[in-house]
Amino acid sequence: MAAPEYLVCINCESPCYVFEWKDDAPTEVLCEVCGNEDIEEFLTPEDFDTLIGS
Ligand SMILES: [Zn+2]
């Protein structure tokens, strides 16, 4: 999977454009809104839509 345009911070639901992507997953990410940098707490826009759409 190619890198998405942004990742969604599930802590504050903001799009985050500051991240490193390798292969098919983020390796580093920083939410500039709430300071979250736990990779486990970010989703791709696609995954986020699936989550909130269900
Ligand atoms: Zn955040």
mmCIF file of the protein (N, C-alpha, C, O) and its ligand, coordinates in Angstrom:
data_MODEL
# 
_entry.id   MODEL 
# 
loop_
_entity.id 
_entity.type 
_entity.pdbx_number_of_molecules 
1 polymer     1 
2 non-polymer 1 
# 
_entity_poly.entity_id                      1 
_entity_poly.type                           'polypeptide(L)' 
_entity_poly.nstd_linkage                   no 
_entity_poly.nstd_monomer                   no 
_entity_poly.pdbx_seq_one_letter_code       MAAPEYLVCINCESPCYVFEWKDDAPTEVLCEVCGNEDIEEFLTPEDFDTLIGS 
_entity_poly.pdbx_seq_one_letter_code_can   MAAPEYLVCINCESPCYVFEWKDDAPTEVLCEVCGNEDIEEFLTPEDFDTLIGS 
_entity_poly.pdbx_strand_id                 A 
# 
loop_
_entity_poly_seq.entity_id 
_entity_poly_seq.num 
_entity_poly_seq.mon_id 
_entity_poly_seq.hetero 
1 1  MET n 
1 2  ALA n 
1 3  ALA n 
1 4  PRO n 
1 5  GLU n 
1 6  TYR n 
1 7  LEU n 
1 8  VAL n 
1 9  CYS n 
1 10 ILE n 
1 11 ASN n 
1 12 CYS n 
1 13 GLU n 
1 14 SER n 
1 15 PRO n 
1 16 CYS n 
1 17 TYR n 
1 18 VAL n 
1 19 PHE n 
1 20 GLU n 
1 21 TRP n 
1 22 LYS n 
1 23 ASP n 
1 24 ASP n 
1 25 ALA n 
1 26 PRO n 
1 27 THR n 
1 28 GLU n 
1 29 VAL n 
1 30 LEU n 
1 31 CYS n 
1 32 GLU n 
1 33 VAL n 
1 34 CYS n 
1 35 GLY n 
1 36 ASN n 
1 37 GLU n 
1 38 ASP n 
1 39 ILE n 
1 40 GLU n 
1 41 GLU n 
1 42 PHE n 
1 43 LEU n 
1 44 THR n 
1 45 PRO n 
1 46 GLU n 
1 47 ASP n 
1 48 PHE n 
1 49 ASP n 
1 50 THR n 
1 51 LEU n 
1 52 ILE n 
1 53 GLY n 
1 54 SER n 
# 
loop_
_struct_asym.id 
_struct_asym.entity_id 
A 1 
B 2 
# 
loop_
_chem_comp.id 
_chem_comp.type 
_chem_comp.mon_nstd_flag 
ALA 'L-peptide linking' y 
ASN 'L-peptide linking' y 
ASP 'L-peptide linking' y 
CYS 'L-peptide linking' y 
GLU 'L-peptide linking' y 
GLY 'peptide linking'   y 
ILE 'L-peptide linking' y 
LEU 'L-peptide linking' y 
LYS 'L-peptide linking' y 
MET 'L-peptide linking' y 
PHE 'L-peptide linking' y 
PRO 'L-peptide linking' y 
SER 'L-peptide linking' y 
THR 'L-peptide linking' y 
TRP 'L-peptide linking' y 
TYR 'L-peptide linking' y 
VAL 'L-peptide linking' y 
ZN  non-polymer         . 
# 
_pdbx_entity_nonpoly.entity_id   2 
_pdbx_entity_nonpoly.name        ? 
_pdbx_entity_nonpoly.comp_id     ZN 
# 
_pdbx_nonpoly_scheme.asym_id         B 
_pdbx_nonpoly_scheme.entity_id       2 
_pdbx_nonpoly_scheme.mon_id          ZN 
_pdbx_nonpoly_scheme.ndb_seq_num     1 
_pdbx_nonpoly_scheme.pdb_seq_num     101 
_pdbx_nonpoly_scheme.auth_seq_num    101 
_pdbx_nonpoly_scheme.pdb_mon_id      ZN 
_pdbx_nonpoly_scheme.auth_mon_id     ZN 
_pdbx_nonpoly_scheme.pdb_strand_id   A 
_pdbx_nonpoly_scheme.pdb_ins_code    . 
# 
loop_
_atom_site.group_PDB 
_atom_site.id 
_atom_site.type_symbol 
_atom_site.label_atom_id 
_atom_site.label_alt_id 
_atom_site.label_comp_id 
_atom_site.label_asym_id 
_atom_site.label_entity_id 
_atom_site.label_seq_id 
_atom_site.pdbx_PDB_ins_code 
_atom_site.Cartn_x 
_atom_site.Cartn_y 
_atom_site.Cartn_z 
_atom_site.occupancy 
_atom_site.B_iso_or_equiv 
_atom_site.pdbx_formal_charge 
_atom_site.auth_seq_id 
_atom_site.auth_comp_id 
_atom_site.auth_asym_id 
_atom_site.auth_atom_id 
_atom_site.pdbx_PDB_model_num 
ATOM   1   N  N  . MET A 1 1  ? 0.845   -1.197 0.000  1.00 0.00 ? 1   MET A N  1 
ATOM   2   C  CA . MET A 1 1  ? 0.000   0.000  0.000  1.00 0.00 ? 1   MET A CA 1 
ATOM   3   C  C  . MET A 1 1  ? 0.883   1.252  0.000  1.00 0.00 ? 1   MET A C  1 
ATOM   4   O  O  . MET A 1 1  ? 1.849   1.345  0.758  1.00 0.00 ? 1   MET A O  1 
ATOM   5   N  N  . ALA A 1 2  ? 0.540   2.189  -0.847 1.00 0.00 ? 2   ALA A N  1 
ATOM   6   C  CA . ALA A 1 2  ? 1.288   3.445  -0.893 1.00 0.00 ? 2   ALA A CA 1 
ATOM   7   C  C  . ALA A 1 2  ? 0.937   4.311  0.311  1.00 0.00 ? 2   ALA A C  1 
ATOM   8   O  O  . ALA A 1 2  ? -0.101  4.127  0.948  1.00 0.00 ? 2   ALA A O  1 
ATOM   9   N  N  . ALA A 1 3  ? 1.806   5.243  0.605  1.00 0.00 ? 3   ALA A N  1 
ATOM   10  C  CA . ALA A 1 3  ? 1.555   6.133  1.740  1.00 0.00 ? 3   ALA A CA 1 
ATOM   11  C  C  . ALA A 1 3  ? 0.306   6.969  1.473  1.00 0.00 ? 3   ALA A C  1 
ATOM   12  O  O  . ALA A 1 3  ? 0.135   7.498  0.375  1.00 0.00 ? 3   ALA A O  1 
ATOM   13  N  N  . PRO A 1 4  ? -0.560  7.089  2.468  1.00 0.00 ? 4   PRO A N  1 
ATOM   14  C  CA . PRO A 1 4  ? -1.726  7.954  2.307  1.00 0.00 ? 4   PRO A CA 1 
ATOM   15  C  C  . PRO A 1 4  ? -1.314  9.420  2.372  1.00 0.00 ? 4   PRO A C  1 
ATOM   16  O  O  . PRO A 1 4  ? -0.182  9.746  2.730  1.00 0.00 ? 4   PRO A O  1 
ATOM   17  N  N  . GLU A 1 5  ? -2.232  10.279 2.029  1.00 0.00 ? 5   GLU A N  1 
ATOM   18  C  CA . GLU A 1 5  ? -1.942  11.722 2.046  1.00 0.00 ? 5   GLU A CA 1 
ATOM   19  C  C  . GLU A 1 5  ? -1.716  12.208 3.483  1.00 0.00 ? 5   GLU A C  1 
ATOM   20  O  O  . GLU A 1 5  ? -0.930  13.121 3.738  1.00 0.00 ? 5   GLU A O  1 
ATOM   21  N  N  . TYR A 1 6  ? -2.421  11.574 4.391  1.00 0.00 ? 6   TYR A N  1 
ATOM   22  C  CA . TYR A 1 6  ? -2.273  11.923 5.809  1.00 0.00 ? 6   TYR A CA 1 
ATOM   23  C  C  . TYR A 1 6  ? -2.738  10.756 6.664  1.00 0.00 ? 6   TYR A C  1 
ATOM   24  O  O  . TYR A 1 6  ? -3.336  9.803  6.165  1.00 0.00 ? 6   TYR A O  1 
ATOM   25  N  N  . LEU A 1 7  ? -2.457  10.841 7.951  1.00 0.00 ? 7   LEU A N  1 
ATOM   26  C  CA . LEU A 1 7  ? -2.958  9.861  8.905  1.00 0.00 ? 7   LEU A CA 1 
ATOM   27  C  C  . LEU A 1 7  ? -3.899  10.594 9.849  1.00 0.00 ? 7   LEU A C  1 
ATOM   28  O  O  . LEU A 1 7  ? -3.731  11.786 10.107 1.00 0.00 ? 7   LEU A O  1 
ATOM   29  N  N  . VAL A 1 8  ? -4.894  9.869  10.365 1.00 0.00 ? 8   VAL A N  1 
ATOM   30  C  CA . VAL A 1 8  ? -5.834  10.486 11.290 1.00 0.00 ? 8   VAL A CA 1 
ATOM   31  C  C  . VAL A 1 8  ? -5.457  10.102 12.725 1.00 0.00 ? 8   VAL A C  1 
ATOM   32  O  O  . VAL A 1 8  ? -5.342  8.921  13.052 1.00 0.00 ? 8   VAL A O  1 
ATOM   33  N  N  . CYS A 1 9  ? -5.270  11.099 13.559 1.00 0.00 ? 9   CYS A N  1 
ATOM   34  C  CA . CYS A 1 9  ? -4.998  10.869 14.976 1.00 0.00 ? 9   CYS A CA 1 
ATOM   35  C  C  . CYS A 1 9  ? -6.328  10.501 15.633 1.00 0.00 ? 9   CYS A C  1 
ATOM   36  O  O  . CYS A 1 9  ? -7.268  11.295 15.609 1.00 0.00 ? 9   CYS A O  1 
ATOM   37  N  N  . ILE A 1 10 ? -6.415  9.305  16.220 1.00 0.00 ? 10  ILE A N  1 
ATOM   38  C  CA . ILE A 1 10 ? -7.702  8.910  16.804 1.00 0.00 ? 10  ILE A CA 1 
ATOM   39  C  C  . ILE A 1 10 ? -7.902  9.531  18.181 1.00 0.00 ? 10  ILE A C  1 
ATOM   40  O  O  . ILE A 1 10 ? -8.976  9.416  18.772 1.00 0.00 ? 10  ILE A O  1 
ATOM   41  N  N  . ASN A 1 11 ? -6.867  10.186 18.685 1.00 0.00 ? 11  ASN A N  1 
ATOM   42  C  CA . ASN A 1 11 ? -6.974  10.876 19.961 1.00 0.00 ? 11  ASN A CA 1 
ATOM   43  C  C  . ASN A 1 11 ? -7.773  12.170 19.819 1.00 0.00 ? 11  ASN A C  1 
ATOM   44  O  O  . ASN A 1 11 ? -8.622  12.481 20.654 1.00 0.00 ? 11  ASN A O  1 
ATOM   45  N  N  . CYS A 1 12 ? -7.490  12.925 18.745 1.00 0.00 ? 12  CYS A N  1 
ATOM   46  C  CA . CYS A 1 12 ? -8.183  14.206 18.547 1.00 0.00 ? 12  CYS A CA 1 
ATOM   47  C  C  . CYS A 1 12 ? -8.865  14.282 17.181 1.00 0.00 ? 12  CYS A C  1 
ATOM   48  O  O  . CYS A 1 12 ? -9.448  15.307 16.826 1.00 0.00 ? 12  CYS A O  1 
ATOM   49  N  N  . GLU A 1 13 ? -8.786  13.172 16.410 1.00 0.00 ? 13  GLU A N  1 
ATOM   50  C  CA . GLU A 1 13 ? -9.442  13.069 15.108 1.00 0.00 ? 13  GLU A CA 1 
ATOM   51  C  C  . GLU A 1 13 ? -8.983  14.124 14.105 1.00 0.00 ? 13  GLU A C  1 
ATOM   52  O  O  . GLU A 1 13 ? -9.753  14.545 13.241 1.00 0.00 ? 13  GLU A O  1 
ATOM   53  N  N  . SER A 1 14 ? -7.727  14.547 14.224 1.00 0.00 ? 14  SER A N  1 
ATOM   54  C  CA . SER A 1 14 ? -7.165  15.512 13.283 1.00 0.00 ? 14  SER A CA 1 
ATOM   55  C  C  . SER A 1 14 ? -6.315  14.809 12.234 1.00 0.00 ? 14  SER A C  1 
ATOM   56  O  O  . SER A 1 14 ? -5.695  13.785 12.524 1.00 0.00 ? 14  SER A O  1 
ATOM   57  N  N  . PRO A 1 15 ? -6.278  15.345 11.022 1.00 0.00 ? 15  PRO A N  1 
ATOM   58  C  CA . PRO A 1 15 ? -5.369  14.805 10.011 1.00 0.00 ? 15  PRO A CA 1 
ATOM   59  C  C  . PRO A 1 15 ? -3.934  15.212 10.333 1.00 0.00 ? 15  PRO A C  1 
ATOM   60  O  O  . PRO A 1 15 ? -3.673  16.361 10.690 1.00 0.00 ? 15  PRO A O  1 
ATOM   61  N  N  . CYS A 1 16 ? -3.013  14.272 10.206 1.00 0.00 ? 16  CYS A N  1 
ATOM   62  C  CA . CYS A 1 16 ? -1.614  14.544 10.501 1.00 0.00 ? 16  CYS A CA 1 
ATOM   63  C  C  . CYS A 1 16 ? -0.771  14.303 9.256  1.00 0.00 ? 16  CYS A C  1 
ATOM   64  O  O  . CYS A 1 16 ? -0.770  13.211 8.688  1.00 0.00 ? 16  CYS A O  1 
ATOM   65  N  N  . TYR A 1 17 ? -0.068  15.325 8.854  1.00 0.00 ? 17  TYR A N  1 
ATOM   66  C  CA . TYR A 1 17 ? 0.732   15.241 7.627  1.00 0.00 ? 17  TYR A CA 1 
ATOM   67  C  C  . TYR A 1 17 ? 2.203   14.960 7.915  1.00 0.00 ? 17  TYR A C  1 
ATOM   68  O  O  . TYR A 1 17 ? 2.985   14.725 6.993  1.00 0.00 ? 17  TYR A O  1 
ATOM   69  N  N  . VAL A 1 18 ? 2.579   14.983 9.195  1.00 0.00 ? 18  VAL A N  1 
ATOM   70  C  CA . VAL A 1 18 ? 3.966   14.742 9.575  1.00 0.00 ? 18  VAL A CA 1 
ATOM   71  C  C  . VAL A 1 18 ? 4.129   13.285 9.970  1.00 0.00 ? 18  VAL A C  1 
ATOM   72  O  O  . VAL A 1 18 ? 3.854   12.908 11.109 1.00 0.00 ? 18  VAL A O  1 
ATOM   73  N  N  . PHE A 1 19 ? 4.578   12.463 9.022  1.00 0.00 ? 19  PHE A N  1 
ATOM   74  C  CA . PHE A 1 19 ? 4.801   11.051 9.348  1.00 0.00 ? 19  PHE A CA 1 
ATOM   75  C  C  . PHE A 1 19 ? 5.771   10.426 8.355  1.00 0.00 ? 19  PHE A C  1 
ATOM   76  O  O  . PHE A 1 19 ? 5.985   10.929 7.252  1.00 0.00 ? 19  PHE A O  1 
ATOM   77  N  N  . GLU A 1 20 ? 6.348   9.310  8.790  1.00 0.00 ? 20  GLU A N  1 
ATOM   78  C  CA . GLU A 1 20 ? 7.237   8.521  7.937  1.00 0.00 ? 20  GLU A CA 1 
ATOM   79  C  C  . GLU A 1 20 ? 6.502   7.234  7.600  1.00 0.00 ? 20  GLU A C  1 
ATOM   80  O  O  . GLU A 1 20 ? 5.881   6.611  8.461  1.00 0.00 ? 20  GLU A O  1 
ATOM   81  N  N  . TRP A 1 21 ? 6.583   6.849  6.344  1.00 0.00 ? 21  TRP A N  1 
ATOM   82  C  CA . TRP A 1 21 ? 5.867   5.652  5.898  1.00 0.00 ? 21  TRP A CA 1 
ATOM   83  C  C  . TRP A 1 21 ? 6.847   4.683  5.267  1.00 0.00 ? 21  TRP A C  1 
ATOM   84  O  O  . TRP A 1 21 ? 7.636   5.074  4.406  1.00 0.00 ? 21  TRP A O  1 
ATOM   85  N  N  . LYS A 1 22 ? 6.809   3.421  5.681  1.00 0.00 ? 22  LYS A N  1 
ATOM   86  C  CA . LYS A 1 22 ? 7.681   2.420  5.075  1.00 0.00 ? 22  LYS A CA 1 
ATOM   87  C  C  . LYS A 1 22 ? 6.862   1.178  4.756  1.00 0.00 ? 22  LYS A C  1 
ATOM   88  O  O  . LYS A 1 22 ? 6.106   0.683  5.593  1.00 0.00 ? 22  LYS A O  1 
ATOM   89  N  N  . ASP A 1 23 ? 7.023   0.684  3.535  1.00 0.00 ? 23  ASP A N  1 
ATOM   90  C  CA . ASP A 1 23 ? 6.264   -0.476 3.062  1.00 0.00 ? 23  ASP A CA 1 
ATOM   91  C  C  . ASP A 1 23 ? 4.766   -0.186 3.168  1.00 0.00 ? 23  ASP A C  1 
ATOM   92  O  O  . ASP A 1 23 ? 4.232   0.585  2.371  1.00 0.00 ? 23  ASP A O  1 
ATOM   93  N  N  . ASP A 1 24 ? 4.091   -0.786 4.129  1.00 0.00 ? 24  ASP A N  1 
ATOM   94  C  CA . ASP A 1 24 ? 2.646   -0.541 4.184  1.00 0.00 ? 24  ASP A CA 1 
ATOM   95  C  C  . ASP A 1 24 ? 2.179   -0.069 5.547  1.00 0.00 ? 24  ASP A C  1 
ATOM   96  O  O  . ASP A 1 24 ? 1.025   -0.275 5.923  1.00 0.00 ? 24  ASP A O  1 
ATOM   97  N  N  . ALA A 1 25 ? 3.085   0.567  6.291  1.00 0.00 ? 25  ALA A N  1 
ATOM   98  C  CA . ALA A 1 25 ? 2.697   1.043  7.618  1.00 0.00 ? 25  ALA A CA 1 
ATOM   99  C  C  . ALA A 1 25 ? 3.526   2.258  8.020  1.00 0.00 ? 25  ALA A C  1 
ATOM   100 O  O  . ALA A 1 25 ? 4.641   2.447  7.534  1.00 0.00 ? 25  ALA A O  1 
ATOM   101 N  N  . PRO A 1 26 ? 2.980   3.071  8.900  1.00 0.00 ? 26  PRO A N  1 
ATOM   102 C  CA . PRO A 1 26 ? 3.750   4.223  9.375  1.00 0.00 ? 26  PRO A CA 1 
ATOM   103 C  C  . PRO A 1 26 ? 4.842   3.767  10.342 1.00 0.00 ? 26  PRO A C  1 
ATOM   104 O  O  . PRO A 1 26 ? 4.635   2.851  11.137 1.00 0.00 ? 26  PRO A O  1 
ATOM   105 N  N  . THR A 1 27 ? 6.001   4.412  10.267 1.00 0.00 ? 27  THR A N  1 
ATOM   106 C  CA . THR A 1 27 ? 7.088   4.081  11.192 1.00 0.00 ? 27  THR A CA 1 
ATOM   107 C  C  . THR A 1 27 ? 7.239   5.164  12.258 1.00 0.00 ? 27  THR A C  1 
ATOM   108 O  O  . THR A 1 27 ? 7.670   4.897  13.380 1.00 0.00 ? 27  THR A O  1 
ATOM   109 N  N  . GLU A 1 28 ? 6.879   6.375  11.887 1.00 0.00 ? 28  GLU A N  1 
ATOM   110 C  CA . GLU A 1 28 ? 6.932   7.487  12.837 1.00 0.00 ? 28  GLU A CA 1 
ATOM   111 C  C  . GLU A 1 28 ? 5.813   8.436  12.498 1.00 0.00 ? 28  GLU A C  1 
ATOM   112 O  O  . GLU A 1 28 ? 5.519   8.670  11.326 1.00 0.00 ? 28  GLU A O  1 
ATOM   113 N  N  . VAL A 1 29 ? 5.187   8.986  13.521 1.00 0.00 ? 29  VAL A N  1 
ATOM   114 C  CA . VAL A 1 29 ? 4.113   9.944  13.269 1.00 0.00 ? 29  VAL A CA 1 
ATOM   115 C  C  . VAL A 1 29 ? 4.003   10.910 14.431 1.00 0.00 ? 29  VAL A C  1 
ATOM   116 O  O  . VAL A 1 29 ? 4.234   10.552 15.586 1.00 0.00 ? 29  VAL A O  1 
ATOM   117 N  N  . LEU A 1 30 ? 3.651   12.122 14.107 1.00 0.00 ? 30  LEU A N  1 
ATOM   118 C  CA . LEU A 1 30 ? 3.460   13.131 15.147 1.00 0.00 ? 30  LEU A CA 1 
ATOM   119 C  C  . LEU A 1 30 ? 2.199   13.923 14.849 1.00 0.00 ? 30  LEU A C  1 
ATOM   120 O  O  . LEU A 1 30 ? 2.029   14.449 13.749 1.00 0.00 ? 30  LEU A O  1 
ATOM   121 N  N  . CYS A 1 31 ? 1.321   14.004 15.829 1.00 0.00 ? 31  CYS A N  1 
ATOM   122 C  CA . CYS A 1 31 ? 0.145   14.861 15.716 1.00 0.00 ? 31  CYS A CA 1 
ATOM   123 C  C  . CYS A 1 31 ? 0.520   16.223 16.261 1.00 0.00 ? 31  CYS A C  1 
ATOM   124 O  O  . CYS A 1 31 ? 0.842   16.363 17.440 1.00 0.00 ? 31  CYS A O  1 
ATOM   125 N  N  . GLU A 1 32 ? 0.476   17.229 15.399 1.00 0.00 ? 32  GLU A N  1 
ATOM   126 C  CA . GLU A 1 32 ? 0.847   18.579 15.820 1.00 0.00 ? 32  GLU A CA 1 
ATOM   127 C  C  . GLU A 1 32 ? -0.256  19.254 16.624 1.00 0.00 ? 32  GLU A C  1 
ATOM   128 O  O  . GLU A 1 32 ? -0.044  20.309 17.221 1.00 0.00 ? 32  GLU A O  1 
ATOM   129 N  N  . VAL A 1 33 ? -1.426  18.641 16.635 1.00 0.00 ? 33  VAL A N  1 
ATOM   130 C  CA . VAL A 1 33 ? -2.551  19.219 17.374 1.00 0.00 ? 33  VAL A CA 1 
ATOM   131 C  C  . VAL A 1 33 ? -2.495  18.847 18.850 1.00 0.00 ? 33  VAL A C  1 
ATOM   132 O  O  . VAL A 1 33 ? -2.580  19.720 19.714 1.00 0.00 ? 33  VAL A O  1 
ATOM   133 N  N  . CYS A 1 34 ? -2.351  17.549 19.146 1.00 0.00 ? 34  CYS A N  1 
ATOM   134 C  CA . CYS A 1 34 ? -2.381  17.118 20.550 1.00 0.00 ? 34  CYS A CA 1 
ATOM   135 C  C  . CYS A 1 34 ? -1.050  16.548 21.029 1.00 0.00 ? 34  CYS A C  1 
ATOM   136 O  O  . CYS A 1 34 ? -0.919  16.193 22.201 1.00 0.00 ? 34  CYS A O  1 
ATOM   137 N  N  . GLY A 1 35 ? -0.056  16.456 20.135 1.00 0.00 ? 35  GLY A N  1 
ATOM   138 C  CA . GLY A 1 35 ? 1.253   15.974 20.554 1.00 0.00 ? 35  GLY A CA 1 
ATOM   139 C  C  . GLY A 1 35 ? 1.387   14.461 20.585 1.00 0.00 ? 35  GLY A C  1 
ATOM   140 O  O  . GLY A 1 35 ? 2.435   13.938 20.967 1.00 0.00 ? 35  GLY A O  1 
ATOM   141 N  N  . ASN A 1 36 ? 0.347   13.759 20.191 1.00 0.00 ? 36  ASN A N  1 
ATOM   142 C  CA . ASN A 1 36 ? 0.369   12.300 20.167 1.00 0.00 ? 36  ASN A CA 1 
ATOM   143 C  C  . ASN A 1 36 ? 1.417   11.794 19.178 1.00 0.00 ? 36  ASN A C  1 
ATOM   144 O  O  . ASN A 1 36 ? 1.488   12.266 18.044 1.00 0.00 ? 36  ASN A O  1 
ATOM   145 N  N  . GLU A 1 37 ? 2.227   10.836 19.614 1.00 0.00 ? 37  GLU A N  1 
ATOM   146 C  CA . GLU A 1 37 ? 3.186   10.244 18.679 1.00 0.00 ? 37  GLU A CA 1 
ATOM   147 C  C  . GLU A 1 37 ? 3.210   8.728  18.806 1.00 0.00 ? 37  GLU A C  1 
ATOM   148 O  O  . GLU A 1 37 ? 4.200   8.084  18.460 1.00 0.00 ? 37  GLU A O  1 
ATOM   149 N  N  . ASP A 1 38 ? 2.130   8.170  19.298 1.00 0.00 ? 38  ASP A N  1 
ATOM   150 C  CA . ASP A 1 38 ? 1.997   6.718  19.413 1.00 0.00 ? 38  ASP A CA 1 
ATOM   151 C  C  . ASP A 1 38 ? 1.397   6.176  18.111 1.00 0.00 ? 38  ASP A C  1 
ATOM   152 O  O  . ASP A 1 38 ? 0.232   6.422  17.798 1.00 0.00 ? 38  ASP A O  1 
ATOM   153 N  N  . ILE A 1 39 ? 2.207   5.442  17.371 1.00 0.00 ? 39  ILE A N  1 
ATOM   154 C  CA . ILE A 1 39 ? 1.783   4.912  16.067 1.00 0.00 ? 39  ILE A CA 1 
ATOM   155 C  C  . ILE A 1 39 ? 0.471   4.128  16.163 1.00 0.00 ? 39  ILE A C  1 
ATOM   156 O  O  . ILE A 1 39 ? -0.340  4.133  15.237 1.00 0.00 ? 39  ILE A O  1 
ATOM   157 N  N  . GLU A 1 40 ? 0.283   3.463  17.290 1.00 0.00 ? 40  GLU A N  1 
ATOM   158 C  CA . GLU A 1 40 ? -0.932  2.659  17.484 1.00 0.00 ? 40  GLU A CA 1 
ATOM   159 C  C  . GLU A 1 40 ? -2.197  3.522  17.489 1.00 0.00 ? 40  GLU A C  1 
ATOM   160 O  O  . GLU A 1 40 ? -3.302  3.011  17.303 1.00 0.00 ? 40  GLU A O  1 
ATOM   161 N  N  . GLU A 1 41 ? -2.033  4.814  17.699 1.00 0.00 ? 41  GLU A N  1 
ATOM   162 C  CA . GLU A 1 41 ? -3.197  5.687  17.824 1.00 0.00 ? 41  GLU A CA 1 
ATOM   163 C  C  . GLU A 1 41 ? -3.463  6.524  16.577 1.00 0.00 ? 41  GLU A C  1 
ATOM   164 O  O  . GLU A 1 41 ? -4.089  7.582  16.636 1.00 0.00 ? 41  GLU A O  1 
ATOM   165 N  N  . PHE A 1 42 ? -2.969  6.019  15.446 1.00 0.00 ? 42  PHE A N  1 
ATOM   166 C  CA . PHE A 1 42 ? -3.232  6.692  14.177 1.00 0.00 ? 42  PHE A CA 1 
ATOM   167 C  C  . PHE A 1 42 ? -3.807  5.703  13.179 1.00 0.00 ? 42  PHE A C  1 
ATOM   168 O  O  . PHE A 1 42 ? -3.456  4.523  13.196 1.00 0.00 ? 42  PHE A O  1 
ATOM   169 N  N  . LEU A 1 43 ? -4.679  6.174  12.317 1.00 0.00 ? 43  LEU A N  1 
ATOM   170 C  CA . LEU A 1 43 ? -5.275  5.345  11.280 1.00 0.00 ? 43  LEU A CA 1 
ATOM   171 C  C  . LEU A 1 43 ? -5.125  6.039  9.938  1.00 0.00 ? 43  LEU A C  1 
ATOM   172 O  O  . LEU A 1 43 ? -4.999  7.261  9.862  1.00 0.00 ? 43  LEU A O  1 
ATOM   173 N  N  . THR A 1 44 ? -5.141  5.232  8.873  1.00 0.00 ? 44  THR A N  1 
ATOM   174 C  CA . THR A 1 44 ? -5.206  5.833  7.546  1.00 0.00 ? 44  THR A CA 1 
ATOM   175 C  C  . THR A 1 44 ? -6.620  6.384  7.380  1.00 0.00 ? 44  THR A C  1 
ATOM   176 O  O  . THR A 1 44 ? -7.535  5.929  8.067  1.00 0.00 ? 44  THR A O  1 
ATOM   177 N  N  . PRO A 1 45 ? -6.822  7.352  6.489  1.00 0.00 ? 45  PRO A N  1 
ATOM   178 C  CA . PRO A 1 45 ? -8.174  7.891  6.267  1.00 0.00 ? 45  PRO A CA 1 
ATOM   179 C  C  . PRO A 1 45 ? -9.169  6.785  5.927  1.00 0.00 ? 45  PRO A C  1 
ATOM   180 O  O  . PRO A 1 45 ? -10.330 6.825  6.334  1.00 0.00 ? 45  PRO A O  1 
ATOM   181 N  N  . GLU A 1 46 ? -8.693  5.804  5.177  1.00 0.00 ? 46  GLU A N  1 
ATOM   182 C  CA . GLU A 1 46 ? -9.553  4.677  4.787  1.00 0.00 ? 46  GLU A CA 1 
ATOM   183 C  C  . GLU A 1 46 ? -10.022 3.885  6.002  1.00 0.00 ? 46  GLU A C  1 
ATOM   184 O  O  . GLU A 1 46 ? -11.208 3.586  6.148  1.00 0.00 ? 46  GLU A O  1 
ATOM   185 N  N  . ASP A 1 47 ? -9.062  3.549  6.877  1.00 0.00 ? 47  ASP A N  1 
ATOM   186 C  CA . ASP A 1 47 ? -9.398  2.796  8.081  1.00 0.00 ? 47  ASP A CA 1 
ATOM   187 C  C  . ASP A 1 47 ? -10.294 3.616  9.003  1.00 0.00 ? 47  ASP A C  1 
ATOM   188 O  O  . ASP A 1 47 ? -11.190 3.081  9.655  1.00 0.00 ? 47  ASP A O  1 
ATOM   189 N  N  . PHE A 1 48 ? -10.039 4.917  9.047  1.00 0.00 ? 48  PHE A N  1 
ATOM   190 C  CA . PHE A 1 48 ? -10.832 5.780  9.912  1.00 0.00 ? 48  PHE A CA 1 
ATOM   191 C  C  . PHE A 1 48 ? -12.275 5.824  9.426  1.00 0.00 ? 48  PHE A C  1 
ATOM   192 O  O  . PHE A 1 48 ? -13.208 5.764  10.228 1.00 0.00 ? 48  PHE A O  1 
ATOM   193 N  N  . ASP A 1 49 ? -12.456 5.929  8.109  1.00 0.00 ? 49  ASP A N  1 
ATOM   194 C  CA . ASP A 1 49 ? -13.808 5.932  7.539  1.00 0.00 ? 49  ASP A CA 1 
ATOM   195 C  C  . ASP A 1 49 ? -14.531 4.627  7.849  1.00 0.00 ? 49  ASP A C  1 
ATOM   196 O  O  . ASP A 1 49 ? -15.725 4.625  8.147  1.00 0.00 ? 49  ASP A O  1 
ATOM   197 N  N  . THR A 1 50 ? -13.803 3.527  7.778  1.00 0.00 ? 50  THR A N  1 
ATOM   198 C  CA . THR A 1 50 ? -14.384 2.226  8.091  1.00 0.00 ? 50  THR A CA 1 
ATOM   199 C  C  . THR A 1 50 ? -14.825 2.190  9.554  1.00 0.00 ? 50  THR A C  1 
ATOM   200 O  O  . THR A 1 50 ? -15.896 1.683  9.889  1.00 0.00 ? 50  THR A O  1 
ATOM   201 N  N  . LEU A 1 51 ? -13.969 2.740  10.411 1.00 0.00 ? 51  LEU A N  1 
ATOM   202 C  CA . LEU A 1 51 ? -14.239 2.736  11.847 1.00 0.00 ? 51  LEU A CA 1 
ATOM   203 C  C  . LEU A 1 51 ? -15.484 3.564  12.190 1.00 0.00 ? 51  LEU A C  1 
ATOM   204 O  O  . LEU A 1 51 ? -16.359 3.095  12.917 1.00 0.00 ? 51  LEU A O  1 
ATOM   205 N  N  . ILE A 1 52 ? -15.562 4.782  11.673 1.00 0.00 ? 52  ILE A N  1 
ATOM   206 C  CA . ILE A 1 52 ? -16.675 5.637  12.038 1.00 0.00 ? 52  ILE A CA 1 
ATOM   207 C  C  . ILE A 1 52 ? -17.932 5.311  11.240 1.00 0.00 ? 52  ILE A C  1 
ATOM   208 O  O  . ILE A 1 52 ? -19.038 5.694  11.619 1.00 0.00 ? 52  ILE A O  1 
ATOM   209 N  N  . GLY A 1 53 ? -17.746 4.593  10.121 1.00 0.00 ? 53  GLY A N  1 
ATOM   210 C  CA . GLY A 1 53 ? -18.893 4.239  9.293  1.00 0.00 ? 53  GLY A CA 1 
ATOM   211 C  C  . GLY A 1 53 ? -19.621 3.001  9.785  1.00 0.00 ? 53  GLY A C  1 
ATOM   212 O  O  . GLY A 1 53 ? -20.741 2.728  9.355  1.00 0.00 ? 53  GLY A O  1 
ATOM   213 N  N  . SER A 1 54 ? -18.999 2.255  10.677 1.00 0.00 ? 54  SER A N  1 
ATOM   214 C  CA . SER A 1 54 ? -19.590 1.001  11.138 1.00 0.00 ? 54  SER A CA 1 
ATOM   215 C  C  . SER A 1 54 ? -20.469 1.193  12.370 1.00 0.00 ? 54  SER A C  1 
ATOM   216 O  O  . SER A 1 54 ? -21.038 0.227  12.879 1.00 0.00 ? 54  SER A O  1 
HETATM 217 ZN ZN . ZN  B 2 .  ? -3.962  14.331 17.900 1.00 0.00 2 101 ZN  A ZN 1 
# 
